[in-house]
Amino acid sequence: MLSVLVSWLAEAEDPEGWRVILDGPPYVVKNRAREGSPIKEVWAEGDLEARVPDIQATLLDPGRFAKFMPNLKIARPLGKPEADGSFFVYTQLDLPVVQSRDYVVQVWNDETAQPDGTGVFRQHWKAVPEKLPERNGLIRVKVNDGSWVISPVGDGSKSHVVYKFATDPGGWIPAFAADLGNKQAVTETLRAIEREAQRRGAERLAKKK
């Protein structure tokens, strides 16, 4: 009962409107309503058992996302990077129960970590729904904004991850499914990224032998 009361007080006193929907371990997930919109913003953070460069390499290889990301059928970069270094990625989601979605985002790498593990990886993205024509049988997601901030913990063998996003999935989705998705999809995504980063780390070490 005490932990419930503490959580309730923390929620009530949050001046920025964040509500804790999953209080770890290993992740904390919060959400809040975006002012003037039915869209909810999500904030998730926690420590991953992987080095920053390996997580960075994972997130910079969208062509492999479909091999390890949950509910993701297709992910591929589009064309060459822009003059500012940003790039476009097309993604198709194969979702249970509800109609499948797709989206296109433009991605910017704001800061990258060094191969030795020093530094921080910062990335943000924004939906560009008009980049490609809409496809029959898919609902185009028109709001999908977010960011990653990944920094080393201790000796660098772990990383602290802050994952923020706001999305409007479009179409009809039951409220309970949307709320469950905020919790389940976020934690599954973080775990999938952790596993892939660990795989890359083991592969990197094997090459040194």
C-alpha positions in Angstrom: 0.0 0.0 0.0 2.8 2.4 0.8 4.4 2.0 -2.6 1.0 2.6 -4.3 0.6 5.8 -2.2 4.1 7.0 -3.1 3.5 6.4 -6.8 0.1 8.2 -6.6 1.7 11.2 -4.9 4.5 11.4 -7.4 2.0 11.3 -10.2 -0.2 14.0 -8.6 2.8 16.3 -8.0 4.3 16.0 -11.5 4.1 19.6 -12.8 4.6 18.5 -16.4 1.7 16.1 -16.4 3.6 12.8 -16.7 1.8 9.7 -15.4 3.7 6.5 -14.5 2.1 3.5 -16.2 4.9 1.0 -15.6 7.3 1.4 -12.6 10.0 -1.2 -13.5 12.1 -2.9 -13.0 14.0 -2.7 -15.3 12.1 0.1 -17.1 10.0 3.1 -16.1 7.3 4.1 -18.6 5.3 7.3 -18.4 2.8 9.1 -20.6 0.9 12.3 -20.8 -1.6 13.9 -23.0 -0.3 16.3 -25.7 -1.9 19.7 -25.2 -4.8 20.3 -27.6 -4.6 16.8 -29.1 -5.8 13.2 -28.3 -2.3 12.0 -28.8 -0.3 10.7 -25.9 3.5 11.3 -25.5 5.4 8.4 -24.0 8.7 8.5 -22.1 10.5 5.3 -21.2 13.9 4.8 -19.6 16.1 2.2 -18.0 19.5 0.5 -18.2 20.4 -2.0 -21.0 23.1 -4.6 -20.7 24.9 -3.4 -23.8 27.5 -0.8 -24.7 26.5 2.5 -26.3 28.3 1.9 -29.6 26.6 -1.5 -30.0 23.1 0.0 -29.4 24.1 2.9 -31.7 25.0 0.4 -34.4 21.7 -1.4 -33.9 19.7 1.8 -34.3 21.7 2.9 -37.3 20.9 -0.2 -39.3 17.2 0.0 -40.1 17.6 -2.6 -42.8 17.9 -5.3 -40.0 15.0 -4.0 -37.9 12.6 -6.6 -39.3 14.9 -9.4 -38.0 14.5 -8.5 -34.3 11.9 -5.8 -33.7 8.4 -7.0 -32.5 5.5 -6.7 -34.9 7.7 -5.2 -37.6 7.3 -6.7 -41.1 9.4 -4.3 -43.3 11.9 -1.6 -42.6 14.2 -0.1 -45.2 16.1 3.2 -45.8 14.9 5.3 -48.7 17.5 6.8 -51.1 20.6 8.6 -50.0 21.1 10.8 -46.9 20.2 14.4 -47.2 22.7 17.3 -47.2 22.2 17.7 -43.4 23.0 14.0 -42.8 19.4 13.0 -42.1 17.9 10.0 -43.8 14.4 8.5 -44.5 13.1 5.1 -43.3 10.0 3.3 -44.4 8.4 0.9 -41.9 5.5 -1.5 -42.1 3.9 -3.0 -39.0 2.0 -6.3 -38.9 -0.2 -5.9 -35.8 -2.4 -8.4 -34.1 -6.1 -7.9 -34.0 -6.1 -4.4 -35.6 -5.3 -3.3 -39.2 -1.7 -3.1 -40.1 0.1 0.3 -40.3 3.0 1.9 -42.2 4.9 5.1 -41.8 7.9 7.1 -43.2 10.1 9.0 -40.9 13.0 11.4 -41.4 15.8 10.7 -38.9 18.6 13.0 -37.6 21.7 11.8 -35.6 22.3 14.7 -33.3 25.3 13.2 -31.6 27.2 9.9 -32.0 29.3 7.9 -29.5 32.9 6.9 -30.2 34.0 3.3 -31.0 35.7 3.1 -27.6 32.4 3.7 -25.8 32.8 7.3 -24.8 30.2 9.9 -25.7 26.5 9.9 -26.0 24.2 8.8 -28.9 21.3 11.2 -29.6 18.8 10.7 -32.4 15.4 12.2 -33.2 12.9 11.6 -35.9 9.7 13.0 -37.4 7.0 11.5 -39.6 6.9 12.5 -43.3 3.7 10.8 -44.4 3.7 12.3 -47.9 7.2 11.0 -48.7 5.6 7.9 -50.3 2.1 7.2 -51.7 -0.2 5.4 -49.3 -0.6 1.6 -49.9 -3.9 -0.3 -50.1 -4.7 -2.3 -47.0 -2.5 -0.2 -44.7 -3.2 2.7 -42.5 -0.6 5.4 -42.9 0.6 6.8 -39.5 0.9 10.5 -39.9 2.2 11.5 -36.5 5.3 9.7 -35.3 7.9 11.9 -33.5 10.5 10.7 -31.1 14.0 10.5 -29.8 16.7 8.3 -28.3 19.4 9.5 -25.8 21.8 6.7 -24.9 24.7 7.2 -22.4 27.2 4.9 -20.8 26.8 3.7 -17.2 29.8 2.9 -15.0 32.6 1.3 -16.9 30.5 1.5 -20.1 29.4 -2.1 -20.2 25.8 -0.9 -19.6 23.9 2.0 -21.1 21.1 4.3 -19.8 18.4 4.7 -22.4 15.8 7.4 -22.6 13.2 6.7 -25.3 10.5 9.3 -26.1 7.9 9.3 -28.7 4.4 10.6 -29.6 2.3 8.8 -32.3 -1.2 8.8 -33.6 -1.7 5.3 -35.0 -4.8 6.4 -37.0 -7.9 4.3 -37.6 -9.7 2.6 -34.8 -7.8 1.0 -31.9 -9.6 0.0 -28.6 -8.6 2.1 -25.7 -7.4 -0.9 -23.7 -5.2 -2.0 -26.6 -3.7 1.4 -26.9 -2.9 1.5 -23.2 -1.5 -2.0 -23.2 0.6 -1.1 -26.3 2.2 1.7 -24.4 3.5 -0.7 -21.8 4.1 -3.9 -23.7 5.4 -2.5 -27.0 7.9 -0.2 -25.4 9.3 -2.9 -23.1 9.5 -5.4 -26.0 11.2 -2.9 -28.2 13.8 -2.1 -25.5 14.5 -5.8 -24.9 14.8 -6.5 -28.6 17.3 -3.7 -29.0 19.3 -5.0 -26.0 19.5 -8.5 -27.5 20.5 -7.3 -30.9 23.2 -4.9 -29.4 24.5 -7.9 -27.3 24.7 -10.0 -30.4 26.6 -7.2 -32.2 28.9 -6.9 -29.2 29.7 -10.6 -29.1 30.3 -10.5 -32.9 32.7 -7.6 -32.5 34.7 -9.3 -29.7 34.9 -12.5 -31.7 36.5 -10.6 -34.6 39.2 -9.4 -32.3 40.3 -12.9 -31.3 
